[in-house]
Amino acid sequence: MPLDTNPTATPVAHLDYQALTPAVLDALTAPVVVTGWPAPPRALSVEALKTWLDGQILWVYARNAGDTWQEYAAGDFLDAWAAPDADPGLNVVDVYLQDPRFDAVFPVHPALDAANLLNRDARTAHYRRSVVLTAPGAYTPMHVDSYGCGGWMYLIEGEKHWELAHAAHGPGLWDAQTEDYADPRSGNWPDGVPTWTATLRAGEMMICPPGFVHRVATPVRCVGFGGAFLPEGHIGRGVEVWRREQTLGTAGSLDFADVLTQATATAAPAVQAAVAAALG
């Protein structure tokens, strides 16, 4: 189930895991697929997942199955998700794993941890890592990650098809009638908006820069993990998207201005000045 993407879409560039640094994340202007990272496992059985996730509550947000939230105990979810006829609405992507024991199987790349301002505030530190469990046929329409943060996803198994548009196009892609972003599947994608496209495979990690509009289709069952990040170089973009979310009434309850202020309280003066300028 590959995406029917813009025929002029640019393939997402690939980057070796050793070349991923905080400086690269700080200056990121396009999505990138990171390859060759040897730390994560290459396979996890359903039973191993049950062991690792025992006691976790998994929230499923099924954009392609009625926009409904469902809550599952991990074992119950994994039984349904692993079934041959699994509902394509069984898509877990933003269930955060705070316990350090998960470092052994769901590690965070050191550059992502080092560059991530969200790690510096207790209210957002848990965003650093989430689990990804997706049934075949799942589809997430065009959206922007909350608070203008960037996102990353590493696949242990499976395949996902991505299409992304630059954050600068976000305001023009918002459809006031549907109160959602334009989506090529709905036939309302504006002419002339360039995109990037990639097929993410097992052993690869997608990094979506802060504020980028993106959609994801999943043709086969996927296991992976990911998280949210916001580097110093993208403070302005994060605040811009958060302000837009406030105007649209889609912002979460987090006092993002205070989070940024606290997260940069001991940062270099230039960073504190960037926060102050962005917040106005």
Legacy VTK file of the C-alpha trace (Angstrom):
# vtk DataFile Version 3.0
C-alpha trace
ASCII
DATASET POLYDATA
POINTS 280 float
0.000 0.000 0.000
2.451 2.702 -1.106
1.266 6.277 -0.916
-0.024 7.909 -4.074
2.530 10.683 -3.737
3.226 13.856 -5.642
5.105 12.704 -8.787
7.578 15.549 -8.278
8.277 14.596 -4.646
11.933 14.614 -3.603
13.311 11.369 -2.136
14.317 11.805 1.497
18.106 11.845 1.884
19.857 9.105 3.871
22.413 9.723 6.627
24.685 7.253 8.409
23.952 6.997 12.123
27.506 8.123 12.988
26.943 11.395 11.122
23.861 12.263 13.191
24.951 14.915 15.703
23.240 17.624 17.771
24.606 20.187 15.312
22.975 18.338 12.395
19.634 18.265 14.228
19.973 21.935 15.107
20.394 22.869 11.451
17.888 20.400 9.969
15.903 21.883 7.063
14.619 18.663 5.480
13.613 15.184 6.650
16.306 12.535 6.800
16.422 8.736 7.045
19.182 7.498 9.362
20.724 4.135 8.458
23.200 1.698 9.968
22.405 2.223 13.664
23.549 -1.047 15.291
22.155 -0.528 18.802
18.447 -1.485 18.482
17.264 -5.084 18.041
16.237 -6.294 14.591
13.353 -8.498 15.761
11.009 -8.793 18.739
8.462 -11.593 19.075
4.958 -10.922 20.344
5.826 -12.788 23.547
8.938 -10.645 24.024
6.834 -7.520 23.517
4.346 -8.780 26.117
7.208 -9.218 28.564
8.690 -5.782 27.893
5.351 -3.960 27.906
3.754 -5.859 30.807
1.716 -3.457 32.896
1.624 -0.736 30.245
-1.636 0.834 29.095
-1.606 1.447 25.345
-3.695 4.232 23.822
-4.800 3.730 20.241
-5.814 6.710 18.127
-7.447 5.363 14.982
-7.507 8.207 12.453
-8.535 5.761 9.729
-11.168 4.010 11.868
-13.536 6.672 13.094
-11.168 9.027 14.941
-11.711 7.111 18.157
-9.519 6.717 21.222
-9.303 3.225 22.675
-7.460 2.019 25.753
-5.914 -1.459 25.956
-3.851 -3.400 28.437
-0.650 -4.259 26.563
-1.310 -8.008 26.476
-4.840 -7.592 25.140
-3.673 -5.139 22.489
-0.826 -7.373 21.335
-3.158 -10.366 20.948
-5.524 -8.323 18.749
-2.697 -6.612 16.837
-0.908 -9.910 16.063
-4.045 -11.595 14.678
-4.075 -12.328 10.923
-7.193 -10.173 10.508
-6.041 -7.325 12.775
-8.108 -4.152 12.587
-6.070 -1.470 10.723
-7.173 0.950 13.436
-4.780 -0.775 15.859
-2.058 1.857 15.627
0.024 2.837 18.656
2.510 5.642 18.015
2.473 8.053 20.969
2.560 5.835 24.054
5.560 7.096 25.996
7.931 4.769 27.821
9.576 6.536 30.774
11.071 3.603 32.673
14.897 3.362 32.165
14.550 -0.401 31.746
13.363 0.283 28.211
16.811 1.626 27.297
17.920 -1.954 26.684
15.470 -2.546 23.838
14.163 0.909 22.823
17.246 3.165 23.020
17.327 6.820 22.014
20.127 7.905 19.682
22.621 9.972 21.744
22.368 12.943 19.378
18.591 13.102 19.800
18.895 13.048 23.582
21.666 15.660 23.631
19.847 18.097 21.329
16.381 17.720 22.837
15.188 20.695 24.892
12.157 18.649 25.967
14.450 16.495 28.118
15.218 19.482 30.341
11.731 19.890 31.814
9.900 17.247 33.858
6.641 18.067 32.066
8.012 17.022 28.673
10.935 14.674 29.420
8.733 11.603 28.867
8.249 12.603 25.209
11.764 11.349 24.458
10.609 7.773 23.710
7.398 6.083 22.598
6.501 2.645 21.307
5.240 2.018 17.751
2.920 -0.935 17.066
0.932 -0.697 13.843
-1.411 -3.156 12.136
-1.414 -3.542 8.332
-3.579 -1.020 6.521
-3.182 1.809 9.028
-3.101 5.328 7.602
-2.360 8.591 9.405
-3.444 11.640 7.356
-1.449 14.848 7.024
-0.772 16.384 10.437
1.768 18.358 12.438
3.174 16.959 15.671
1.969 18.782 18.778
3.643 21.971 19.989
5.639 22.238 16.777
8.057 19.526 17.897
9.978 17.264 15.581
9.466 13.521 15.557
11.579 10.448 14.945
10.695 6.811 14.333
12.902 3.725 14.199
11.485 0.486 12.748
12.500 -2.850 14.231
10.332 -4.653 11.707
7.915 -3.721 8.944
7.666 -0.826 6.507
6.055 2.602 6.464
5.524 5.045 3.589
5.996 8.720 4.424
5.233 11.970 2.655
6.269 15.294 4.188
5.844 18.990 3.407
7.917 21.869 4.774
6.679 23.595 7.928
6.447 26.893 6.030
3.501 25.444 4.063
1.601 24.488 7.232
-0.689 27.548 7.413
-1.642 27.225 3.734
-2.424 23.521 4.108
-4.905 24.010 6.947
-8.460 23.464 5.715
-10.838 25.622 7.770
-13.898 23.691 6.556
-12.667 20.285 7.684
-10.618 21.734 10.573
-7.732 19.547 9.487
-4.788 19.632 7.124
-5.252 19.060 3.412
-4.592 15.469 2.421
-3.927 14.054 -1.050
-6.336 11.178 -0.375
-9.131 13.700 0.036
-8.328 15.406 -3.246
-7.805 18.794 -1.610
-4.026 19.079 -1.843
-3.051 22.502 -3.281
-1.108 22.645 -6.523
2.552 23.571 -6.317
3.288 22.438 -2.755
6.494 20.360 -2.876
6.944 17.279 -0.731
9.516 14.676 0.263
8.744 10.960 0.214
10.396 7.849 1.668
9.791 4.188 2.398
11.083 3.501 5.901
12.234 -0.077 6.419
13.436 -2.186 9.339
16.734 -0.906 10.679
16.081 2.676 9.546
15.022 5.804 11.435
12.966 8.680 10.022
13.595 12.145 11.438
10.842 14.680 10.739
11.937 18.277 11.467
9.843 20.397 13.823
6.629 21.729 12.343
6.694 19.628 9.157
3.343 18.403 7.830
3.403 14.650 7.178
1.346 11.515 6.566
2.166 7.825 6.967
0.760 4.629 5.442
1.553 1.172 6.833
1.226 -1.780 4.417
2.540 -4.480 6.781
2.672 -4.995 10.538
5.253 -2.735 12.164
7.194 -2.752 15.412
9.333 0.212 16.364
9.808 3.142 18.656
10.235 6.883 18.391
9.769 10.154 20.199
9.485 13.919 20.045
12.348 16.400 20.035
12.974 20.130 19.816
16.545 21.383 19.304
17.707 24.923 20.057
17.828 25.853 16.383
14.088 25.194 15.997
12.748 27.152 18.979
11.201 29.783 16.726
9.447 27.170 14.604
8.084 25.369 17.658
6.636 28.560 19.117
5.179 29.541 15.733
3.301 26.244 15.437
2.192 26.351 19.075
0.799 29.869 18.578
-1.074 28.658 15.489
-2.476 25.715 17.470
-3.734 28.154 20.090
-5.465 30.253 17.434
-7.061 27.175 15.874
-8.116 25.761 19.232
-6.069 22.582 18.725
-3.298 23.238 21.265
-2.826 20.886 24.176
-2.967 21.989 27.798
0.802 22.265 28.231
2.187 25.756 29.008
4.742 25.471 26.248
6.096 28.987 26.783
6.978 28.130 30.379
8.460 24.781 29.335
10.821 26.513 26.905
11.737 29.165 29.452
12.550 26.568 32.108
14.337 24.247 29.658
16.711 27.028 28.601
17.192 28.626 32.034
20.832 27.529 32.124
21.473 27.674 28.377
23.784 30.107 26.615
22.581 33.732 26.536
22.001 33.499 22.781
19.579 30.603 23.303
17.720 32.410 26.060
17.501 35.438 23.772
16.058 33.231 21.005
13.359 31.979 23.382
12.522 35.504 24.515
12.335 36.726 20.909
10.150 33.800 19.825
7.747 34.275 22.725
7.590 38.005 22.108
LINES 1 281
280 0 1 2 3 4 5 6 7 8 9 10 11 12 13 14 15 16 17 18 19 20 21 22 23 24 25 26 27 28 29 30 31 32 33 34 35 36 37 38 39 40 41 42 43 44 45 46 47 48 49 50 51 52 53 54 55 56 57 58 59 60 61 62 63 64 65 66 67 68 69 70 71 72 73 74 75 76 77 78 79 80 81 82 83 84 85 86 87 88 89 90 91 92 93 94 95 96 97 98 99 100 101 102 103 104 105 106 107 108 109 110 111 112 113 114 115 116 117 118 119 120 121 122 123 124 125 126 127 128 129 130 131 132 133 134 135 136 137 138 139 140 141 142 143 144 145 146 147 148 149 150 151 152 153 154 155 156 157 158 159 160 161 162 163 164 165 166 167 168 169 170 171 172 173 174 175 176 177 178 179 180 181 182 183 184 185 186 187 188 189 190 191 192 193 194 195 196 197 198 199 200 201 202 203 204 205 206 207 208 209 210 211 212 213 214 215 216 217 218 219 220 221 222 223 224 225 226 227 228 229 230 231 232 233 234 235 236 237 238 239 240 241 242 243 244 245 246 247 248 249 250 251 252 253 254 255 256 257 258 259 260 261 262 263 264 265 266 267 268 269 270 271 272 273 274 275 276 277 278 279
